[in-house]
Amino acid sequence: MRGLTGASKATEVVSVKTPSGPKCATILVVDDDPDVRLLLRECLELEGFHVLEARDGAELRRTFASSTVDLVTLDLNLGGEDGLALAREIRADRNVPIVMISGKSDTIDRVVGLELGADDYITKPFHLREVLARVRAVLRRYESHAMSSGARQAGKEVSSPSSATFAFDGWILDIDRRELRRDPDGNVQLTTAEFNLLEIFVQRPARVLSRDDIMDLLKGHEWSPLDRSIDSLIARLRKKIERDCDEPRLIKTVRGVGYAFSESVRKH
């Protein structure tokens, strides 16, 4: 079973108890190995989660069309089908958390997966306690964001709607809605990592941030970047927001130090 903890040991690893995390969430387990799906189903159902299964992209799409899904665990190799492409497809259409669970342990696979919008990345073989802890953490993060956004919309005394919206160079960044838009072009799709990085910059205009600074701030968003991935992430974001990527005006490189957001920013 690809080195995973056996299903017979699952109940020894995970204690049986009433759910202690967010509401009884529905989790879609996407993996072409039926043994892995069974192991994760038993583990998650013991904790009170409702579990659906899909073995490939076609079943994943059918499940999304017929059911409400709160979180997806996604293998990257589905019988030859590209899990990264599926992650990109999911992220483009809906705001559902994605936890990648994959036998691919190379650094580049982890970095690409996170940059495409995955909320976490777990390598096989895995420990069931780790899977549960990370699933709960991602669900809590999304639930907390939804509650804070709802509070802002329900009562203006909580926070002015404009307090989490920033304008720069014709762009509008809406933190609550997690949208970047420019009329008349409409919304621009950003991955989770790209959005978090842009949020960091617009909240610190003109401040020079080293790569270590950026890594620490992104970790605060529960993302685990590596030093060499920062430059790649900057390049990806520039392609989406700069008028000329060859001569960037918004995100400036400060040679030998790091990066700075040079455009003036105002709360919109």
Backbone torsions as a table, in degrees:
resi	resn	phi	psi	omega
1	MET	NA	42.8	177.3
2	ARG	56.3	31.1	175.0
3	GLY	78.5	11.3	-179.2
4	LEU	-80.3	159.4	172.9
5	THR	-60.7	133.8	-177.2
6	GLY	-62.8	150.9	-179.8
7	ALA	-60.9	-32.2	-179.6
8	SER	-66.6	-21.4	-179.8
9	LYS	-94.9	-5.1	-174.4
10	ALA	-59.6	-41.0	-178.3
11	THR	-72.5	-18.9	175.9
12	GLU	-78.5	-32.1	-177.0
13	VAL	-80.6	-35.9	-174.8
14	VAL	-114.6	124.4	-180.0
15	SER	-73.0	144.7	178.7
16	VAL	-84.8	125.4	-178.3
17	LYS	-161.0	169.3	175.6
18	THR	-72.6	152.2	-175.6
19	PRO	-59.2	132.8	-179.9
20	SER	-112.4	-6.4	-178.9
21	GLY	-89.3	-153.6	177.4
22	PRO	-62.2	179.3	-179.4
23	LYS	-45.7	165.1	-179.8
24	CYS	-63.5	87.1	-173.5
25	ALA	-77.1	154.1	174.5
26	THR	-97.3	122.6	-176.7
27	ILE	-115.0	128.5	176.8
28	LEU	-98.4	115.8	179.2
29	VAL	-94.7	116.1	-178.2
30	VAL	-111.5	109.4	-179.1
31	ASP	-160.7	140.9	-179.2
32	ASP	-83.5	-6.8	179.1
33	ASP	-94.9	114.0	-178.1
34	PRO	-62.8	-29.5	178.5
35	ASP	-66.8	-40.4	178.4
36	VAL	-66.3	-43.0	179.2
37	ARG	-60.6	-42.6	179.4
38	LEU	-63.5	-44.5	-179.2
39	LEU	-60.1	-47.5	-179.1
40	LEU	-68.5	-38.1	178.4
41	ARG	-60.1	-49.9	-178.3
42	GLU	-61.7	-42.2	-179.3
43	CYS	-62.7	-48.5	-176.5
44	LEU	-71.8	-38.2	-179.9
45	GLU	-67.6	-32.3	175.6
46	LEU	-60.4	-27.9	-179.8
47	GLU	-92.3	5.3	174.7
48	GLY	94.6	3.5	178.8
49	PHE	-80.6	150.5	171.7
50	HIS	-90.9	128.1	-172.1
51	VAL	-118.7	131.5	171.4
52	LEU	-114.5	158.6	-177.8
53	GLU	-127.6	149.3	172.2
54	ALA	-146.2	139.5	-179.1
55	ARG	-100.7	-10.1	-179.6
56	ASP	-159.1	-178.4	-177.9
57	GLY	-63.4	-36.1	-179.3
58	ALA	-63.3	-44.9	178.9
59	GLU	-68.4	-34.5	176.8
60	LEU	-59.9	-47.3	-178.7
61	ARG	-64.4	-40.3	178.9
62	ARG	-63.6	-39.0	179.6
63	THR	-65.4	-44.1	177.8
64	PHE	-61.1	-35.6	-178.1
65	ALA	-71.1	-25.5	-174.1
66	SER	-111.9	-12.3	-173.8
67	SER	-137.8	157.1	172.4
68	THR	-90.3	124.3	-177.1
69	VAL	-115.7	131.6	-178.9
70	ASP	-96.8	-22.3	-179.9
71	LEU	-161.2	146.9	178.0
72	VAL	-119.5	130.4	165.2
73	THR	-100.2	130.2	-168.3
74	LEU	-131.6	121.6	171.8
75	ASP	-78.1	150.5	-177.1
76	LEU	-91.2	-15.3	-179.5
77	ASN	-125.6	97.1	-175.6
78	LEU	-105.0	74.8	-179.4
79	GLY	60.6	37.0	-178.8
80	GLY	98.3	-16.5	177.9
81	GLU	-78.2	141.5	-174.7
82	ASP	-82.0	110.3	178.3
83	GLY	-65.6	-31.1	178.2
84	LEU	-64.1	-39.3	177.7
85	ALA	-65.1	-37.9	177.0
86	LEU	-65.6	-40.0	177.5
87	ALA	-60.8	-42.0	178.5
88	ARG	-63.0	-40.4	179.5
89	GLU	-65.1	-44.6	179.3
90	ILE	-61.4	-47.9	-175.7
91	ARG	-65.3	-31.2	-180.0
92	ALA	-70.9	-28.3	-172.9
93	ASP	-100.9	-25.6	-172.4
94	ARG	-154.6	156.1	-179.5
95	ASN	-99.1	71.0	178.6
96	VAL	-116.6	135.2	-179.0
97	PRO	-64.9	144.4	-179.3
98	ILE	-125.0	125.2	172.6
99	VAL	-113.6	111.6	178.8
100	MET	-80.3	129.3	176.4
101	ILE	-123.8	109.1	-168.1
102	SER	-142.6	151.9	172.6
103	GLY	-77.4	-9.1	178.7
104	LYS	-81.2	110.5	-175.7
105	SER	-105.8	2.5	-179.9
106	ASP	-63.6	144.7	-179.9
107	THR	-56.7	-41.3	-176.2
108	ILE	-63.8	-36.6	178.3
109	ASP	-65.1	-42.1	178.7
110	ARG	-63.4	-46.5	-178.2
111	VAL	-62.4	-48.3	-179.4
112	VAL	-62.0	-42.9	179.3
113	GLY	-59.1	-45.2	179.2
114	LEU	-67.9	-38.1	-179.7
115	GLU	-69.8	-26.0	177.3
116	LEU	-77.3	-8.0	175.4
117	GLY	118.5	4.2	176.1
118	ALA	-65.1	146.4	-179.9
119	ASP	-90.4	-19.3	175.8
120	ASP	-162.1	163.8	-176.0
121	TYR	-141.8	120.0	-179.4
122	ILE	-120.8	133.6	-178.7
123	THR	-98.4	148.4	173.6
124	LYS	-87.1	145.0	-4.3
125	PRO	-71.9	148.7	-176.8
126	PHE	-122.1	164.6	175.8
127	HIS	-102.0	133.6	-175.2
128	LEU	-60.9	-35.4	178.1
129	ARG	-62.5	-38.4	179.1
130	GLU	-65.6	-43.5	179.0
131	VAL	-59.8	-47.5	-179.4
132	LEU	-62.1	-43.2	-179.2
133	ALA	-62.2	-42.5	-177.9
134	ARG	-72.5	-38.5	176.7
135	VAL	-61.0	-46.7	179.1
136	ARG	-61.3	-42.7	-178.5
137	ALA	-61.9	-43.4	-180.0
138	VAL	-65.8	-43.3	179.5
139	LEU	-63.6	-41.1	178.5
140	ARG	-62.6	-40.3	-179.3
141	ARG	-62.8	-44.9	179.3
142	TYR	-67.9	-40.6	-179.8
143	GLU	-64.8	-41.5	178.5
144	SER	-62.4	-42.1	178.9
145	HIS	-64.6	-41.3	179.9
146	ALA	-65.4	-39.2	-179.9
147	MET	-67.4	-42.1	-179.9
148	SER	-67.5	-36.9	177.8
149	SER	-67.5	-40.1	178.5
150	GLY	-64.9	-38.1	178.5
151	ALA	-64.3	-39.6	179.6
152	ARG	-65.6	-36.2	-178.6
153	GLN	-77.6	-31.5	-176.1
154	ALA	-75.9	-31.8	-177.6
155	GLY	-142.7	120.0	-178.6
156	LYS	-67.8	-18.7	179.1
157	GLU	-69.5	-20.3	179.6
158	VAL	-70.4	-46.7	-177.9
159	SER	-168.7	138.5	176.2
160	SER	-66.0	135.1	-178.8
161	PRO	-56.1	-28.7	-177.1
162	SER	-79.8	-10.3	-174.0
163	SER	-68.2	-19.4	-178.7
164	ALA	-115.9	25.5	178.5
165	THR	-125.7	129.4	-175.7
166	PHE	-122.6	143.8	179.6
167	ALA	-120.0	136.9	176.9
168	PHE	-159.5	134.8	173.6
169	ASP	48.3	38.8	-179.8
170	GLY	85.2	-5.6	179.8
171	TRP	-94.2	151.2	171.2
172	ILE	-122.0	120.9	177.2
173	LEU	-107.8	113.1	-179.1
174	ASP	-101.6	106.2	-175.6
175	ILE	-67.3	-42.0	-178.0
176	ASP	-62.9	-45.9	-178.6
177	ARG	-83.4	-10.8	-175.5
178	ARG	54.3	52.4	-179.7
179	GLU	-127.1	143.7	170.1
180	LEU	-120.0	125.5	-176.3
181	ARG	-142.5	156.6	172.3
182	ARG	-147.5	117.5	178.0
183	ASP	-70.3	142.0	-0.1
184	PRO	-92.9	15.6	-175.1
185	ASP	-73.0	-20.0	-177.5
186	GLY	82.3	-162.7	-176.0
187	ASN	-76.5	147.4	174.1
188	VAL	-109.0	129.5	-178.8
189	GLN	-77.1	121.6	174.9
190	LEU	-116.4	143.6	171.7
191	THR	-71.1	167.7	178.4
192	THR	-56.9	-45.6	-178.7
193	ALA	-65.2	-41.4	179.7
194	GLU	-63.9	-43.6	-179.7
195	PHE	-63.9	-46.1	-179.6
196	ASN	-60.7	-39.5	178.5
197	LEU	-65.3	-45.1	179.5
198	LEU	-63.9	-39.0	176.8
199	GLU	-59.9	-41.8	177.6
200	ILE	-60.2	-44.1	-178.0
201	PHE	-66.3	-48.4	-174.4
202	VAL	-68.0	-23.5	177.1
203	GLN	-83.5	-6.3	-179.7
204	ARG	-136.5	54.4	-177.6
205	PRO	-62.5	141.7	177.2
206	ALA	71.2	-1.0	179.2
207	ARG	-90.4	129.6	178.4
208	VAL	-79.2	125.0	180.0
209	LEU	-115.1	125.6	175.4
210	SER	-75.1	168.4	176.3
211	ARG	-61.5	-37.1	177.5
212	ASP	-63.9	-40.8	177.1
213	ASP	-58.6	-47.1	-177.4
214	ILE	-64.5	-42.3	178.7
215	MET	-60.9	-43.3	179.7
216	ASP	-63.9	-41.7	-179.2
217	LEU	-68.7	-38.4	177.8
218	LEU	-68.6	-35.3	175.8
219	LYS	-62.5	-31.4	174.9
220	GLY	-63.3	-22.9	174.9
221	HIS	-91.2	14.4	178.8
222	GLU	64.6	36.4	174.4
223	TRP	-119.7	144.3	-175.0
224	SER	-115.8	80.9	-178.8
225	PRO	-79.4	163.8	171.8
226	LEU	-112.1	156.6	-173.5
227	ASP	-52.8	-47.8	-175.3
228	ARG	-74.0	-13.5	178.5
229	SER	-80.1	-18.3	-178.3
230	ILE	-63.7	-46.0	180.0
231	ASP	-61.1	-40.0	178.5
232	SER	-64.9	-41.6	179.4
233	LEU	-65.4	-40.9	176.4
234	ILE	-59.4	-45.2	-178.5
235	ALA	-62.0	-41.4	179.5
236	ARG	-64.3	-42.2	-179.9
237	LEU	-67.3	-40.3	178.0
238	ARG	-58.2	-39.7	-179.1
239	LYS	-60.8	-25.9	-175.7
240	LYS	-94.4	-23.2	-174.3
241	ILE	-119.9	-18.7	-177.5
242	GLU	-83.8	145.6	175.0
243	ARG	-71.4	-34.6	178.7
244	ASP	-139.8	106.4	-177.2
245	CYS	-63.8	-27.2	-179.3
246	ASP	-72.6	-25.2	177.2
247	GLU	-131.9	73.2	-175.8
248	PRO	-64.2	136.6	178.1
249	ARG	-107.3	-26.9	-175.0
250	LEU	-84.2	-55.3	-180.0
251	ILE	-103.3	104.2	-177.2
252	LYS	-92.3	140.5	172.8
253	THR	-84.4	125.2	175.4
254	VAL	-101.9	100.9	-170.1
255	ARG	-54.8	130.1	177.7
256	GLY	80.5	-3.8	-177.3
257	VAL	-123.5	-60.6	-176.6
258	GLY	167.8	-125.6	-175.4
259	TYR	-139.1	156.8	176.1
260	ALA	-142.9	144.0	175.6
261	PHE	-90.8	107.9	-168.7
262	SER	-89.3	-15.0	-177.3
263	GLU	-79.2	144.7	176.5
264	SER	-69.3	142.9	-177.0
265	VAL	-125.2	136.7	175.7
266	ARG	-131.1	149.2	174.8
267	LYS	-73.6	132.2	-170.8
268	HIS	-100.2	NA	NA
